[in-house]
Amino acid sequence: MAHQPEGLRPAIATMSLGTAGIHPLKRKLQAAQGVGFRGIELFWDDLLAETHETGQGLLKTAQSLRSYCDNLGLEIISLQPFRNYDGIRDKELHDQRVDEFKAWLMLAGVLGAGFIGVPSTIKADEQSHTGDAEDIARDLAELAALARPYNIRIAYENLCFGAHVRTWQQAWEAISHPLSSSDVGFLVDTFNLAGSVYADPSIPDGKVVGGIERFRRSLDDLVGTIPMSRIPFIQLADGERMTAPIGPDHEWMNDCLNAKMAWSRNARLFPFEPKGYLPVLAIVKALVRAGWSGWVSMEVFSRSTAQEGEETMKAHAKRAWRSWQKMATLIGDLPDGGVESTSS
């Protein structure tokens, strides 16, 4: 058994175990619990698929899942992702999404989830969404105020392929804005941190020129800027080094803003797996050194999760747990300032 770093707890996102509608949620939960995970992030699509399967309605499904997870000894960390909310220009649409969020809060409360994940929008139409930090700060503060009576917090995340907010600096500008709320946390996703400054799947070697130095500066700045108390949990994922660049005509580019979105949806890996090349371990090491502790969630979107069958869920659970064990073992062994990838 690997050494478990003090204060770090292993979790996994449900979509990392199989695809909603193909793989039953409760079987995925069994697979996660069976290898050793004690926390989960509940993917909204999995909740919908389970509701459709049982015919119970969302609230009853949430009650059933909470009871099921309690029996397995699994804590539901978050319900996510509340997509394409930040920066909505149209007031009517904004109000509709706020009403939708109120329903999410009731469900999250029943589930016992302490967080709702809000990723930066992927709506690129300037007429529908803005990337203005002040507007996003107001939007996040509105959600935080609604969530406060439920003892639920907002976890806002930059997507490296997003329409407007792609870097941690842009996300933090909105989160730390005077019009925002101290209840809003910054969700660290290793794939999106490294993907914004270090990696580019549209070029031959997958790494931007000067990416190592850019990554070092970015990580140092993050640790020196964001209080560790504002990071509620972290999501771990590596990225596959592509054998050929993802160009405009690539089969994965359907409905994608850019190559990084196509890469994110199809080619994430668990840390330390072959073909992975992002400096995931360096990120975790820097945060832990700065005093961070909490849930560490394996969050992988991959074409591999769409393969049918029971074995897909079991195999992904085992892969994720091996990754966690290696992370737990090596977390104290990376030299200060290192940017080595977590590939094997």
C-alpha positions in Angstrom: 0.0 0.0 0.0 1.4 3.4 -1.0 2.1 6.0 1.6 -0.9 8.4 2.0 0.3 12.0 2.2 -1.1 13.7 5.3 -4.1 15.8 4.6 -4.7 14.5 1.0 -7.7 12.3 0.2 -8.3 10.4 -3.0 -11.4 10.9 -5.0 -12.6 10.4 -8.6 -15.0 12.0 -11.0 -17.8 9.7 -12.1 -17.2 10.3 -15.8 -13.6 9.1 -15.4 -15.0 5.6 -15.0 -17.3 5.3 -18.0 -19.7 7.3 -20.2 -23.1 8.3 -18.9 -25.9 6.3 -20.5 -23.5 3.5 -21.4 -22.2 2.6 -18.0 -24.6 2.5 -15.0 -23.7 5.0 -12.3 -24.0 2.6 -9.4 -21.7 0.1 -11.0 -19.2 2.9 -11.5 -19.5 3.8 -7.8 -18.9 0.2 -6.9 -15.8 0.1 -9.0 -14.4 3.3 -7.4 -15.1 2.1 -3.9 -13.7 -1.3 -4.6 -10.2 -0.1 -5.4 -10.0 2.4 -2.5 -11.5 5.8 -3.4 -13.5 7.5 -0.7 -14.8 10.5 -2.5 -16.5 11.2 -5.8 -17.4 14.2 -8.0 -20.8 13.6 -9.4 -21.0 14.4 -13.1 -24.4 16.0 -14.0 -24.8 13.8 -17.1 -24.5 10.7 -14.8 -27.2 12.0 -12.6 -29.5 12.6 -15.6 -28.8 9.1 -17.0 -29.5 7.5 -13.6 -32.7 9.5 -13.4 -33.8 8.3 -16.8 -32.8 4.7 -16.0 -34.8 4.6 -12.7 -37.7 6.9 -13.8 -37.7 8.3 -10.2 -37.2 12.0 -10.9 -34.2 14.0 -10.1 -34.9 14.6 -6.4 -35.6 10.9 -5.6 -32.6 9.9 -7.7 -30.4 12.2 -5.6 -31.8 10.8 -2.4 -31.2 7.3 -3.6 -27.7 8.1 -4.6 -26.9 9.7 -1.3 -28.0 6.6 0.5 -26.1 4.4 -1.8 -22.9 6.3 -1.4 -23.3 6.4 2.3 -23.5 2.6 2.4 -20.4 2.4 0.3 -18.5 4.9 2.4 -18.2 7.4 -0.4 -18.5 11.1 0.1 -20.0 13.2 -2.7 -17.7 16.2 -2.9 -19.3 18.1 -5.7 -22.0 18.3 -8.4 -20.5 19.5 -11.6 -20.3 21.1 -14.2 -22.7 24.0 -14.2 -21.8 25.0 -17.8 -21.8 28.2 -19.8 -23.1 30.4 -17.0 -20.5 33.1 -16.5 -20.7 36.3 -18.5 -24.2 35.8 -20.0 -25.3 39.1 -21.5 -29.0 38.4 -22.0 -30.9 39.1 -18.8 -33.7 36.7 -19.6 -31.3 33.8 -20.2 -29.3 34.8 -17.2 -32.4 34.6 -15.0 -33.3 31.2 -16.5 -29.9 29.8 -15.6 -30.2 31.2 -12.1 -33.5 29.4 -11.7 -31.7 26.2 -13.0 -29.0 26.7 -10.4 -31.6 26.9 -7.6 -32.7 23.4 -8.6 -29.0 22.3 -8.6 -28.7 23.6 -5.1 -31.6 21.5 -3.9 -30.1 18.5 -5.5 -26.6 19.2 -4.1 -28.1 19.6 -0.7 -29.7 16.3 -0.8 -26.6 14.7 -2.2 -24.5 16.2 0.6 -22.2 17.8 -1.9 -20.2 20.8 -0.5 -19.4 22.3 -3.9 -20.9 23.0 -7.3 -18.3 23.2 -10.0 -18.7 26.1 -12.5 -16.2 26.0 -15.4 -15.6 29.0 -17.6 -17.9 29.3 -20.6 -17.2 27.8 -23.9 -19.8 30.0 -25.7 -17.6 32.0 -28.1 -20.4 34.3 -29.4 -19.6 37.8 -28.0 -23.3 38.6 -28.4 -24.3 36.0 -25.8 -21.4 35.9 -23.4 -18.7 38.3 -22.2 -15.3 37.6 -20.6 -15.4 40.9 -18.6 -14.0 40.1 -15.1 -16.4 42.5 -13.4 -19.5 40.9 -15.1 -18.2 37.4 -14.2 -17.5 38.5 -10.6 -21.2 39.6 -10.3 -22.4 36.4 -11.7 -20.3 34.3 -9.4 -21.3 36.4 -6.4 -25.0 35.8 -7.3 -24.5 32.0 -7.2 -22.5 32.2 -4.0 -25.3 34.2 -2.3 -27.8 31.6 -3.3 -25.6 28.7 -2.2 -24.7 30.1 1.2 -27.9 29.0 3.0 -27.2 25.5 1.8 -23.6 25.6 3.1 -22.5 25.0 -0.4 -19.6 26.8 -2.2 -18.9 27.7 -5.8 -15.7 26.2 -7.3 -14.9 28.3 -10.4 -12.5 26.8 -13.0 -10.6 28.2 -16.0 -10.8 25.9 -19.1 -7.6 26.1 -21.2 -9.9 25.9 -24.2 -12.6 28.3 -23.0 -14.1 31.1 -25.0 -12.9 33.9 -22.6 -11.4 32.7 -19.4 -8.5 30.3 -20.3 -5.9 31.0 -17.6 -5.8 30.9 -13.9 -5.0 34.6 -13.8 -8.2 35.4 -15.7 -10.2 33.2 -13.4 -8.6 34.7 -10.3 -9.2 38.2 -11.5 -13.0 37.5 -11.4 -12.9 35.5 -8.2 -10.9 38.1 -6.3 -12.8 41.1 -7.7 -14.4 43.3 -5.1 -17.8 42.5 -6.6 -17.2 38.7 -6.2 -17.6 36.7 -2.9 -15.2 35.1 -0.5 -17.4 32.0 -0.8 -16.1 31.4 -4.4 -13.2 29.1 -4.6 -10.7 28.5 -7.4 -10.7 25.0 -8.7 -7.3 23.8 -9.7 -7.3 21.4 -12.6 -3.9 20.3 -13.6 -4.8 19.7 -17.2 -6.2 23.2 -17.6 -3.3 24.8 -15.8 -0.6 23.1 -17.9 -2.8 23.3 -21.0 -3.0 27.1 -20.9 0.8 27.8 -20.9 2.7 24.6 -21.5 0.9 22.3 -24.0 -0.5 22.7 -27.5 -1.8 19.6 -29.3 -2.0 21.5 -32.6 1.8 21.6 -33.0 4.1 18.6 -33.7 5.8 18.1 -30.3 2.7 19.2 -28.3 4.7 21.9 -26.3 4.7 25.6 -26.9 8.1 27.3 -27.5 9.4 28.4 -24.1 6.6 26.4 -22.4 8.8 25.1 -19.5 9.8 28.6 -18.4 6.3 30.0 -18.9 4.9 27.1 -16.8 7.5 27.7 -14.0 6.6 31.4 -13.8 2.9 30.7 -13.9 3.0 28.1 -11.1 5.2 30.3 -9.0 2.8 33.2 -9.5 -0.2 31.1 -8.6 1.3 29.9 -5.4 2.3 33.4 -4.5 -1.1 34.9 -5.4 -3.9 32.6 -4.5 -4.4 31.7 -0.8 -4.4 28.0 -0.4 -7.6 28.3 1.6 -9.4 29.5 -1.6 -8.6 26.2 -3.4 -11.4 23.8 -2.3 -10.0 20.7 -4.0 -7.9 19.8 -7.0 -8.5 17.7 -10.1 -5.8 15.6 -11.6 -5.4 14.7 -15.2 -2.5 14.4 -17.7 -2.8 14.8 -21.5 -1.8 12.4 -24.2 1.1 13.5 -26.5 -0.5 13.1 -29.9 1.3 11.2 -32.6 0.1 13.8 -35.1 -1.1 17.4 -34.4 -4.8 18.0 -34.0 -5.6 20.2 -37.1 -8.9 21.7 -38.3 -9.9 18.6 -40.2 -9.2 16.2 -37.3 -12.1 13.8 -36.6 -12.3 15.1 -33.0 -12.9 18.7 -34.1 -16.7 18.4 -34.5 -18.4 21.1 -32.3 -15.0 22.1 -30.8 -13.8 25.7 -30.4 -10.2 24.7 -30.9 -7.7 21.8 -30.8 -7.3 22.0 -27.0 -11.0 21.4 -26.6 -10.9 18.4 -28.9 -7.8 17.1 -27.0 -9.5 17.7 -23.6 -12.6 15.8 -24.5 -10.8 12.8 -26.0 -7.2 12.4 -24.8 -6.8 13.0 -21.1 -4.9 10.4 -19.1 -4.4 9.6 -15.5 -1.0 10.9 -14.2 2.0 8.6 -14.8 0.4 6.8 -17.7 2.3 6.2 -21.0 2.1 9.1 -23.5 1.3 11.6 -20.8 3.6 14.6 -20.7 2.1 17.4 -18.6 3.9 18.5 -15.4 1.1 17.3 -13.1 3.4 16.3 -10.2 5.0 19.7 -10.1 1.7 21.3 -9.7 0.6 19.1 -6.8 4.0 19.4 -5.2 3.9 23.2 -5.3 0.5 23.4 -3.7 1.3 20.9 -1.0 4.5 22.7 -0.2 2.5 25.9 0.1 0.2 24.3 2.7 -2.7 23.0 0.7 -4.5 19.9 1.7 -7.8 18.3 0.8 -9.5 16.1 -1.8 -7.5 15.1 -4.9 -9.9 14.1 -7.6 -9.0 12.1 -10.7 -10.9 13.8 -13.6 -10.4 12.2 -17.0 -12.4 12.8 -20.2 -11.3 10.2 -22.7 -12.5 8.3 -25.7 -11.6 5.1 -23.7 -14.5 5.6 -21.4 -17.0 5.1 -24.2 -16.0 1.5 -24.6 -19.0 -0.7 -23.6 -18.8 -3.3 -21.0 -18.2 -3.9 -17.3 -14.5 -4.1 -17.7 -14.3 -0.5 -18.9 -15.4 0.7 -15.4 -13.2 -1.7 -13.5 -10.2 -0.9 -15.7 -10.5 2.9 -15.3 -10.9 2.5 -11.6 -7.8 0.4 -11.4 -5.9 2.9 -13.6 -6.9 5.8 -11.5 -6.0 4.1 -8.3 -2.6 3.2 -9.6 -2.1 6.8 -10.5 -3.1 8.0 -7.1 -0.8 5.5 -5.4 2.1 6.6 -7.4 1.3 10.3 -6.8 1.1 9.5 -3.0 4.5 7.9 -3.1 6.3 10.5 -5.2 4.8 13.7 -3.9 7.8 14.2 -1.6 10.4 13.3 -4.1 10.2 16.0 -6.8 13.0 18.5 -6.5 11.9 22.1 -6.0 11.2 23.8 -9.3 11.0 20.6 -11.3 8.6 20.4 -14.2 9.0 16.8 -15.1 6.0 15.2 -16.7 4.2 12.3 -14.9 4.5 10.0 -17.8 6.2 6.6 -17.2 
